[in-house]
Amino acid sequence: MPYLKIQTNRELTAEQSSDWLKRASNLVAEQLGKPERYVMVAMEPPVPMVFAGSDDPAVFMELKSIGLSESQTPDLSNALCELAHETVGVAQDRVYIEFADAPRKMWGWNGATF
């Protein structure tokens, strides 16, 4: 049920992308206390992106999850920004993250909703 979408303007190798996706999946499951089998992480190919008037490396992430509370977002923001810096070298002040709580009846899976 947690879904993390990652967009960046960085060109990444297949190895960098795979590493980032796997580490992000584990991190989201751990931070939210949810089984990783329900976590989905997607990365879009490099997209044109300007942040603060510059096209230096930047990242935008969207994290949606059922039951995501405001009290969880500071730790998630810190962990996801650190991960972006560790895996692909993007400065933490060049990362934006949008958090969204998804109502159970608005999240489908396996032919039903949660």
N, C-alpha and C positions, 0 to 999 in steps of 0.2 A: 503493500500500500504506500510506503514512502516512494516518491519519485523525485529524483534530482536531475535537472537538465543543466548541462554545462555548455556555455558558449565562450569562445576566446578568439582573439585575432592572431594568436600564435600558430605558426606552422609546427605541427608535432609529428614525430615519428610514430610508426605503428606501436612500437614498444612504449613510448611515453604515454600514448593514449590508453593503451591496455593497462598500464600500471596505474594511471590516474583513475580510470574507471573502477578497477578492482579495489583500490585503496579507498575510494569514495564510497563504494557500496558497503564495505566493512565499517567505515567510520559512521555512516548514517545509521546502520543497524545498531551499532554500539551506543551511539549518542542518544538514540530514540528508545533503546531497550526493546527493539522489535527483531523478529527473526530475519536474517539476511535473505531467506528464500522469498520474502515478499518485497524486497527492495529492488527498484529499477533505477539504473543510472544511464543516461544517454548523453552523448557528446555530439554537438554539431560540428561539421567541418569548420575550418577557420572562416570566420565571418568578418567583413569589414566592420571596424569598431573604433570609435574615437571616444576617449574619456578625458575630461578636463582639457579639452582642446588638443589632445595629443593622441597619435596612433601607436604610442608605445604599448608593449604587451599589457593586456587587460583581460579581465574575466567577468562574466555575468552568469550567475547561477540562480535557478529557481528550485526551491525545495517545497514540495507539497506532501502533506501527510495527515492522515486521520488523527485527530487528537493532539495536534501540534500546539503547544502553549507558548505564550510570550515568554514565560520563565525559561524555556529551553533555548530560545534564540541567541542569547549572548554567547553561550558555550558553543553552539553550533556554528555561529559566525566565526568565532575564534578558530575552531578546529578546521573549518572549510577554507578559511583564508590561509592558515598555516599549510594545509595540504596543497593548495594552489602554488604557494611559494616553494615548498619542498619538491614537488613533482616537476614543475615546469618553470620555476624561477620568476613568477609574476609577483611583483611587490604587493604586499597586503593592502596597501592604500590604493591599489588599482583594481580592487575586487568589489563588486556589488552583489548582494544576495537578496532575493525576494523570498520571504517565507509565507506560506499559506496553509491554513487549517482546512482540510476538506471534510465536509459533512459525510457521514457514512453512506447515506442514501444517494449521494452524488459521486460515489466511487465504485466502479464496476470491476468485477473479477470473476472469472470462471462461470460466466453465464448468469451472475447474480450481482447484488450489491452487498457491501459490508453492513 
